[in-house]
Amino acid sequence: MTVREPDVVDDGTRAEAERLAALDTALTSTGRSPAAALWFVRPVVLTVVNILVFALVAFFLVKLIPGDPVVSATAGRLSGSALEAARESYGLTGTWIQQLGTYLGQLAHFDLGTSIATGRPVAQDFATRIPATLELVLSGLLFACIVSLLAAHFIVTHRANRFAKILTSYARSAGALPEYVIGIAFLFVFYAELHIAPAPSGRLDPILIAPPVVTNFPILDSLLAGDGEAFQSYVAHLALPVIVMVVAHSPLLIKMLILSLDEAIDDPATKFRVASGASRRTILASVYRRALPSAVATLGMLFGLFLGGAVVLESLFGLGGLGQYAVDAVNSSDVFALRSFLVVVAAMCLVIYLITDLVTMLLDSRRRPGVAGKDA
């Protein structure tokens, strides 16, 4: 669809178009019940219930593992009273109902238990690893959003362009190549052959000293400490994994944005704005506003994909974040650390999904329970 302003437009018609563009949607409430006013309560309650259900699933998964977890993790080095004391400290004594009660009581107090392999509280290990993983995931999401918005805008506004057709083909390849395949290929090309990327041996060059820990976000801590060399090293080691994430997941976001933008462009409200002489900026703002709720929902889903991919990429690039912690827990048979990892990752994803649901409902009130609307 070609968008242009007519040569002569009535001032009253233009003003009406601008007003409609600002409102963009005429909303009518289906009722004045308390449920309509408390539209946000239902998704919050569902999120809490889902976290609880997943915590129960994680508990029973550990219970189904054959053998004694303490014996497996300690390779049989404990026996007699020492083994019984260790089992009691990990809440493995008593009936399974008592063990479940102990486990849920710990979770209620945000106590994730103690790692068998390290002997430290799991929450303490997570406090140092989750920020580093979030730094990787959020960086990937940020650049994926930038790339996808630019690509989708170019495709929609330059349909006949050859490069736009290439980008469209790229968007159709969503999910064709997993992250670990792209990561291995990029390591071979940019590290082994071209020697551009640093060695996949951590987040910081071995010759450098890590800056003082303030937030546990490595890049942010280096900025707060004013350590330019550490900052450059952190960014250099994070660049290739972020590029891998962007290349692997941007097609899905581009594809969704193209569909949403095309739907918004063909919407009768957009055609009315074009016909009534609204400015190009106003029309584009209206189009993107209508496409934004779907984009936000997709970002929530992508967060889960990025977080799952971080488990592989952190191991592949030696970044030592939450993903590497999970791999170490599996290798050491530390089922308690692994159980806490599953619960925490699930809770993080569910909270992000909740936030995206709430933001989507704020952007488009028609998506709220008890509210209906019609296009302007």
C-alpha positions in Angstrom: 0.0 0.0 0.0 1.4 3.4 -1.0 1.0 6.2 1.6 1.0 9.8 0.4 -0.8 13.0 1.3 -3.4 14.4 -1.1 -2.6 17.8 -2.7 -5.5 19.6 -1.0 -7.0 18.6 2.3 -9.8 20.3 4.2 -8.5 21.6 7.6 -11.4 20.2 9.5 -10.8 16.7 8.0 -7.1 16.9 8.8 -7.9 17.9 12.4 -10.3 15.0 12.7 -7.8 12.6 11.4 -5.2 13.8 13.8 -7.6 13.4 16.7 -8.4 9.8 15.6 -4.8 9.0 15.3 -4.2 10.1 18.9 -7.0 8.0 20.2 -6.5 5.3 17.6 -9.1 3.1 19.2 -12.6 3.8 20.6 -13.0 1.6 23.7 -16.3 0.7 25.3 -16.5 -1.2 28.6 -18.7 -4.3 28.6 -19.6 -3.6 32.2 -18.7 -1.9 35.4 -18.1 -5.0 37.3 -15.1 -5.3 39.8 -13.6 -7.9 37.5 -13.3 -5.4 34.7 -11.5 -2.9 36.9 -9.2 -5.6 38.3 -8.2 -7.0 34.9 -4.6 -7.4 36.0 -5.4 -9.8 38.9 -6.1 -12.9 36.8 -2.8 -13.0 35.0 -0.9 -12.4 38.2 -2.7 -15.2 40.0 -2.2 -17.5 37.0 1.5 -16.8 37.1 1.8 -17.6 40.8 -0.1 -20.8 40.2 2.1 -21.8 37.3 5.3 -21.2 39.3 3.9 -23.3 42.2 3.0 -26.1 39.7 6.4 -26.0 38.2 8.0 -26.1 41.6 6.0 -29.3 42.4 7.1 -30.8 39.1 10.7 -30.1 39.8 10.4 -31.7 43.2 8.9 -34.9 41.9 11.5 -35.0 39.0 14.2 -35.2 41.7 12.3 -37.8 43.6 12.1 -40.0 40.4 15.9 -40.0 40.0 17.1 -43.5 40.9 19.4 -43.9 43.9 20.3 -41.5 46.7 21.2 -38.0 45.5 23.7 -37.5 48.3 25.4 -40.8 47.6 25.6 -40.0 43.9 26.9 -36.5 44.4 29.5 -37.5 46.9 30.5 -40.6 44.9 29.8 -42.8 48.0 32.4 -41.1 50.2 29.9 -40.7 53.0 28.4 -43.5 55.1 26.8 -44.2 58.4 26.0 -41.3 60.6 27.7 -38.8 58.3 25.5 -39.9 55.4 22.4 -39.7 57.5 23.3 -36.2 58.7 23.9 -35.0 55.2 20.6 -36.5 54.1 18.8 -34.7 56.9 20.5 -31.4 56.1 19.2 -31.6 52.5 15.7 -32.5 53.7 15.7 -36.1 52.5 14.6 -37.7 55.7 11.0 -38.5 56.6 8.1 -39.3 54.3 7.8 -37.7 50.9 5.0 -35.5 52.2 7.3 -34.2 54.9 10.0 -33.6 52.4 7.6 -31.7 50.2 6.5 -29.6 53.1 10.2 -28.8 53.9 10.8 -27.9 50.2 7.8 -25.6 49.9 8.6 -24.0 53.2 12.1 -23.2 51.9 10.8 -21.8 48.7 8.3 -19.6 50.6 11.3 -18.0 52.4 13.2 -17.8 49.1 15.6 -20.5 50.3 16.9 -22.5 47.4 18.8 -24.9 49.5 22.5 -25.8 49.5 24.5 -27.2 46.6 26.0 -30.6 47.3 28.9 -30.0 44.9 29.9 -26.5 46.2 28.6 -26.6 49.8 27.3 -23.0 49.3 23.7 -21.8 49.3 22.3 -22.1 45.8 20.9 -18.6 46.2 24.4 -17.3 46.7 25.7 -19.0 43.6 22.7 -17.6 41.6 23.3 -14.1 42.9 26.6 -14.0 41.0 25.6 -15.9 37.9 22.1 -14.7 37.1 23.2 -11.1 36.4 25.9 -12.2 34.0 23.4 -14.4 32.1 20.8 -11.6 32.0 23.5 -9.3 30.6 23.9 -11.7 27.7 20.2 -12.3 27.2 19.1 -8.7 27.4 22.0 -7.6 25.1 20.8 -10.1 22.6 17.2 -9.0 22.9 18.1 -5.3 22.5 20.1 -5.8 19.3 17.6 -8.3 18.0 14.9 -5.6 18.4 16.9 -3.0 16.7 17.8 -5.2 13.8 14.2 -6.6 13.4 12.6 -3.1 13.5 14.9 -1.8 10.9 14.6 -4.8 8.7 10.8 -5.0 9.0 10.4 -1.3 8.3 12.6 -1.6 5.2 10.8 -4.6 3.9 7.3 -3.1 4.4 8.2 0.2 2.8 10.4 -1.2 -0.1 8.6 -4.2 -1.3 10.2 -4.2 -4.8 13.7 -3.7 -3.5 16.1 -6.7 -4.1 17.6 -6.4 -0.7 14.1 -6.3 0.9 13.4 -9.6 -0.9 16.6 -11.1 0.6 15.6 -10.0 4.0 12.1 -11.5 3.5 13.7 -14.8 2.7 15.9 -14.5 5.8 12.8 -13.9 7.9 11.2 -17.1 6.5 14.1 -19.1 7.7 13.0 -18.5 11.4 14.2 -21.4 13.5 16.0 -23.2 10.6 19.4 -23.2 12.3 19.9 -23.7 16.1 22.2 -21.4 18.1 24.9 -24.0 18.7 25.3 -24.6 15.0 25.7 -20.9 14.3 27.9 -20.5 17.3 30.3 -23.2 16.2 30.4 -21.8 12.7 31.1 -18.3 13.9 33.8 -19.5 16.3 35.5 -21.4 13.4 35.3 -18.3 11.1 35.9 -15.4 13.4 38.2 -17.0 16.0 40.0 -19.9 14.4 40.4 -18.5 10.8 40.2 -14.7 11.0 41.4 -14.3 14.6 39.0 -11.4 15.1 37.1 -12.7 18.1 38.8 -13.4 21.4 39.3 -16.9 22.7 36.2 -18.5 24.1 37.7 -18.9 27.5 35.6 -16.5 29.7 34.3 -13.0 29.9 37.6 -11.3 30.7 41.2 -11.6 29.3 43.3 -13.6 31.7 45.9 -10.8 32.0 43.3 -8.4 33.4 41.9 -8.0 36.9 38.2 -8.0 37.3 36.8 -4.7 38.6 35.2 -4.6 42.1 31.8 -6.3 42.2 28.9 -3.9 42.8 26.0 -5.2 40.8 27.3 -8.6 39.5 26.7 -7.3 36.0 30.3 -7.4 34.6 30.0 -4.7 32.0 28.1 -2.4 34.4 30.6 -3.0 37.2 33.5 -2.1 34.8 31.8 1.1 33.9 31.2 2.0 37.6 34.8 1.3 38.3 36.0 3.4 35.4 38.0 0.4 34.1 38.1 0.9 30.3 40.3 -2.1 29.6 38.0 -4.4 31.5 34.9 -2.9 29.8 36.4 -3.4 26.3 37.3 -7.0 27.2 33.9 -7.8 28.5 32.2 -6.3 25.4 34.6 -8.1 23.1 34.0 -11.5 24.7 30.2 -10.9 24.7 30.0 -9.6 21.1 30.1 -12.9 19.2 27.5 -14.7 21.4 25.2 -11.7 21.1 25.6 -11.8 17.3 24.8 -15.5 17.3 21.6 -14.8 19.2 20.6 -12.0 16.9 21.2 -14.1 13.8 19.4 -17.1 15.2 16.3 -15.3 16.6 15.8 -12.1 14.6 14.0 -13.9 11.7 11.1 -14.8 14.0 10.7 -11.2 15.2 11.0 -9.8 11.7 8.4 -12.3 10.3 6.0 -11.3 13.1 6.6 -7.6 12.6 6.0 -7.9 8.8 2.7 -9.6 9.4 1.6 -7.1 12.1 2.6 -4.1 10.1 0.8 -5.4 6.9 -2.3 -6.0 9.0 -2.1 -2.5 10.5 -1.5 -0.9 7.1 -4.6 -2.6 5.6 -6.7 -1.7 8.6 -9.7 0.5 7.7 -8.6 3.1 10.3 -5.2 3.5 8.4 -7.0 3.9 5.1 -9.2 6.6 6.6 -6.2 8.5 7.8 -4.6 8.3 4.4 -7.8 9.4 2.7 -8.3 12.2 5.1 -4.9 13.7 4.6 -3.1 12.8 7.9 0.6 13.4 7.8 3.0 10.5 7.0 4.4 10.7 10.5 0.9 10.4 12.1 0.0 7.4 9.8 3.2 5.6 10.7 2.7 6.2 14.4 -0.8 4.8 14.1 0.5 1.7 12.2 3.2 1.0 14.6 0.9 1.5 17.6 -1.4 -1.2 16.2 1.5 -3.6 15.5 3.2 -3.0 18.9 1.1 -5.4 21.1 2.0 -8.4 18.9 5.7 -7.4 19.0 5.7 -7.1 22.8 4.1 -10.6 23.1 6.7 -12.0 20.7 9.5 -10.4 22.8 8.2 -12.3 25.9 8.5 -15.6 24.0 11.9 -14.7 22.7 13.1 -14.1 26.2 12.5 -17.7 27.0 14.3 -18.7 23.8 17.3 -16.5 24.5 17.5 -17.8 28.1 17.4 -21.4 26.9 20.1 -20.6 24.3 22.3 -19.0 26.9 22.7 -22.4 28.5 24.4 -23.6 25.3 26.2 -20.4 24.4 27.7 -19.9 27.9 29.1 -23.4 27.8 30.3 -23.0 24.2 32.0 -19.7 24.8 33.2 -20.4 28.3 31.2 -17.5 29.8 30.5 -19.2 33.1 27.0 -17.9 33.7 23.8 -19.6 34.8 23.9 -22.0 31.9 27.4 -23.2 32.8 26.1 -23.7 36.4 23.4 -26.0 35.2 25.9 -28.0 33.1 28.2 -28.3 36.1 25.2 -29.4 38.3 24.4 -32.2 35.8 28.0 -33.4 35.6 28.3 -33.5 39.4 24.9 -35.1 40.0 24.0 -32.0 42.1 20.2 -32.6 41.7 19.4 -29.9 44.3 21.2 -27.2 42.4 19.6 -28.5 39.2 16.1 -28.4 40.7 16.7 -24.9 41.9 17.9 -23.9 38.5 14.8 -25.3 36.8 12.5 -23.4 39.3 14.4 -20.1 39.0 14.5 -20.2 35.2 10.8 -21.1 35.0 10.0 -18.3 37.4 12.0 -15.8 35.4 10.3 -16.8 32.2 6.8 -16.8 33.7 7.4 -13.3 35.3 8.6 -12.0 31.9 5.5 -13.5 30.2 3.4 -11.8 32.9 5.0 -8.5 32.2 4.5 -8.8 28.5 0.8 -9.7 29.0 0.3 -6.7 31.2 2.1 -4.3 28.9 0.1 -5.7 25.9 -3.1 -5.1 27.8 -2.0 -1.6 28.6 -1.1 -0.9 25.0 -4.4 -2.3 23.7 -7.2 -2.2 26.2 -9.4 -4.4 24.1 -7.2 -7.3 25.2 -8.3 -6.9 28.9 -10.9 -9.1 30.4 -14.3 -7.4 30.4 -13.3 -4.7 27.8 -14.3 -4.6 24.1 -13.6 -2.0 21.5 -13.8 -1.2 17.9 -11.5 0.4 15.5 -11.8 4.1 15.0 
